[in-house]
């Protein structure tokens, strides 16, 4: 969707690939449409493109996809490419389709990817005039429709769909494309109950160590209560500055630097869920009240936005669990977190393996261990087990190449000839090699995944 920063993310993935000696071709449907219009001497503008007569707009999109299809088919065998396209558009209080099933069938994408971000950051990037009066409520619905539309398309084609928080950086999508033998995992931890420099530093060390060994989906990569600390704010009248709204996450990792991850800001914790994030100016922005101005009438606060955000947090985390092969729990406090317990229960009931690290001296509750496949008191023992079973790769191990097959989320990766494909996403897209459809199966690995 607009405002997710999808284009910069995709190009960061391509840049990271170049730094590692690989080539990724990026095809942007929107840019191709504008290029075709210029070739014909016709005027097509960003501000008014969705006002174009529907049949003409459909013709532009079809022509753009025809050109992209021809360029993809002309690529040498084994080339990897990314297709950037919207799944839907929100315009004049209506949803306009953005995916074209006919061309997606011809392109045969291996995986579908949705790049998402926090709702305040999305709105912050919408600086054009046409977005001046857009509401938080509209953006929340659009964000979810975009994800759902892409997920449905992927399910219809029996292809995996991945939801990636933009703030995880390009490393995540790169590894999904080029390191298919690596196990995916969801990192669960008590966001609300971690306070103090020692606990937070311990979590960050653990997070980095896990990312060196597995492809990690981190719930903190989408924070609906913060803004980007840099850049213009599209909905501001000049009185709102990003650094006044609790911005604790930065997007500078999109430069494509290897190993870039969630960054710890000078203010401390790069996460979400604390009371400070949900009060004060951030809460006011989510309530979305507005005084009347030259752009339109005023509007009162909308408390439903807070419930909407909370509901999407839960659904989003469950989606991240569903797309991961395993769940790793980091638990350094005796205060039980309802969120962590629910995530563990969700994973177990989906047939996932849950590996937990319990650090307090006091024994864990049976309501904690009940939803563990295996739990550990020692961090070294946890990582040793993950490496011995083949679920995690030791940092000194060889990096995977693109010559291995691409397995869908939650499956045992299999070796197969590399095959490039597009990934249509409602905001960003990616591509990777995939095994033939008949080789895929669902559920957790029944044995340690084979090493490349």
Secondary structure, 3 states (H helix, E strand, C coil): CCCCCHHHHHHHHHHHHHHCCCCEEEEEHHHHHHHHHHHCCCCCCCCCHHHCCHHHHHHHHHHHHHHHHHHHHCCCCCCEEEEEECCEEEECCEEEECCCHHHHHHHCCCEEEEEECCHHHHHHHCCCHHHCCCCHHHHHHHHHHHHHHHHHHHHHCCCEEEEEEHHHCCHHHHHHHHCCCCCEEEEEECCCCCCCHHHHHHHHHHHHHHHCCCEEEEHHHCCCCCCCCCCCCCCCCCCCCHHHCCCCCCCHHHHCCCCCCCCCCCCCCCCCCCHHHHCHHHHHHHHCCECCECCECCECCCCHHHHHHHHHHHHHHHHHHHHCCEEEEEECCCCCCHHHHHHHHHHHHCCCEEEEEECCCCCCCHHHHCCCCEEECCHHHHHHHHHHCCCCCCCCCCCCCCCCCCCCCCCCCCCCCCCCCCCCEECCCCCCCCCCHHHCCCCCCCCCCCCC
